[in-house]
Amino acid sequence: MFWGDKIMYFLIAGVVLFFSTHLYSSFRSRVPGQDIRVRLGSAKFMGLYSLVSGAGFALMIWGYGLARPSELMFSPPEWGRHVTLALMLPAFILLVAAYGPRGYLKQILKHPMLYAVILWAAAHLVANGEFNSAVLFGSFLAYALLNRITVSNRERPVKRVTIFGDIHAILVGALLYWLMIKYLHPMLIGVPVVG
């Protein structure tokens, strides 16, 4: 029974706490006089937001680790690992594009971080059939898809774009991808990517 293991509740509580803050931020009123960020003050709002969101993230990661190994919902296909490896390279490139110098990727996609999360979550759902993985990666996928739909109402004006931003995203993203496969995933997650 998926819900029978009380350890799973730590993961679920973390997911609820983490994403409730993010959903609130996505849907809060920005009408002058009604924006709670303005009424509280940006520093207080961000401090409270960071505290609650950070607690949710920590609880989610801790709960995910506690719930391993988890009951299988489905047996991952043999090709799932290959799909994950293929999707993670563009995910890392988009992640870097979101925070690096503005390039054409960022101009066209508007919010490359959300696309990176969508690729990351979908890739890991294909390769992992455990219930705890479905909760973790499924919640990130659902949030990123929903946020991508709603964020179009909050588009920002386009700044100067250079091809350097894209070159930077590709090179740094590829380096992070290699480091994750070679060293970071086994070290941080405890599971080798290949082998």
N, C-alpha and C positions, 0 to 999 in steps of 0.2 A: 504494500500500500504506500503510495507516494507521500501522503500527508501524515502517515503514522509515525514517522521518525521526528521526534520533537527537536532534534538538532537542526532540521531543515528550517524551523521557524526563525532561527537567527539570520539565515540567508534571506528569507522572505521579508523579515522586519527591516533588514538593511536595504533591500530593493525598494520597499514602500517608502522608507524615510528619504533615501537618496533621490528617487524620482518624484516624490511629492514636492520637494523643494524646487526641482527643475521644472516641473509642470506648472507650479504656482508662478514661477518667474516667467514662463512662456505666456501664461494667460492673464497675468495681473493687469489691472487697468493702468493705462499710461495717459489717461485724460488729466489735464492740469487740475490740481486740487484733489484728485482721487488716487494719484500714484503714491503708493506706500513708501517707495524708495525716496521720494522727495519729502514726504511728510516725516519719515523717520530720520532722514539724512542718509546720504550715500554710504558713509563709513559705518554707521550702525546697521543699516540694512545688509551691507556686504559682510560685516562681521557675523551677524546672526545667520545669514544664509550660508556662509562658509562653515560655521560651526555645526549646524544641523546637517548640511550636505556631507561634510567630512565625516561626521559620526556615522551617517548612513553608509558611506562608502567603506569605512573601516569595518563596520558590522557586516556588510555584504561580503567583503573579501574574507573576513574571518569565518563567517557562516558557510561560505562556499568551501573553504578548506576543511571545516569540521564535517561537512556533509559528504566528503570524499572517502571511499567510493560510494556512489549513489546507485539506486536501482535503475536498471536500464529501461528506457521507454521504447527504444528501438536499437537494432544493431546497425552501427554506422556502416555505410557501403565501403568497399575496398577503395574506391576512387575518391572517397571523401577527403582523405589526407592530401591528395594531389590538388583538389579544388581549393582547399584551405591555403596551401602553399601558393597557388596561383593568385588567389584574391588578396593575400596579405601584402604583396609587393605594391599594388596600387593603393592599398589602404595606408601604408606607411608614407607613400609619396603625397597622398592627399592630406594626411596629418601634418606633414611638414609644410605643405602649401598653405594650410590654414593659418599658420603662425609665422611663416617666413616672409621674405619680401614678396610684395604683390606681383603675381604673374598672371598669365592668361588663364591658367587653371582656376585661380581664385576669382577672376573676373567672370568667367563663364559659369562656374558652378555656384558662385555667391557664398556658399557655406561648405567648403570642402571637408571640414571636420565632421559634419553630419554624414557625408557620404563615406568617409573613412570608418565611422562607427557602424554604418550599415553593412559595409563590406566585411569588417572584422567580426561582427555578430553573426551574419549569415554564414561566413566561412566556418566559424566555430560550431554553429548549429549543425552543419552538414557532417562534421567530423566527430561530434560527441553525441552519444545517444542517452547519456545519463539524465535523470530528472533534474539534478542540481544545475547542470549545464543548460537545460532548456529554460529554467527559471532565470538564470543569470543572463545568458546571451539573448534569450527571447525578449526579456524586458528592455535590454539596450536596443535591440532591433525595433521593437514597437515604439519606444520613445523617439528614436532618431527619425523614423518615418513620420510620426506625428509632428515632431518639431519642424521637420523640413517643410511640411504643408503649412504650418502656422507662421513660420519665420518669414515667409514672403511678404507678410504685412509689415515687417519691420526692416525692410531693405535699407541699406546705407548708400550714400552716394559713392560712385566709383572714383577711386584715387588713381594716381599715375601707375601705369602698368608697364613692366619691362619683361623681356624674355629671360633675364637673369633670375627672376623669381621662379620660373619653371625649371631652369637648369639647377638651381639650388635645391628645389623640392625633389627632383629626380635623383640627384647625387646623394643628398643627405638621407632621403627616404630609402634608397637602395642600401646605403651603409647601415642604417638602423635595422632594416630587414635582415641583412646578413648577420649583424650582431645578435639579433633576437634568435635567429635559427641556431647560430653557432654556440652562443654563450648564455644569453639572458633568459630565454624560455626555460631551459633546464634548471638554471640557477634560481629564478624567481617563482616559477610555476611548479618545478619538480618533475616535469615531463619532457623528455627529449622530443624535438620536432621530427627528426629523421632518425632512422636506425632501429 
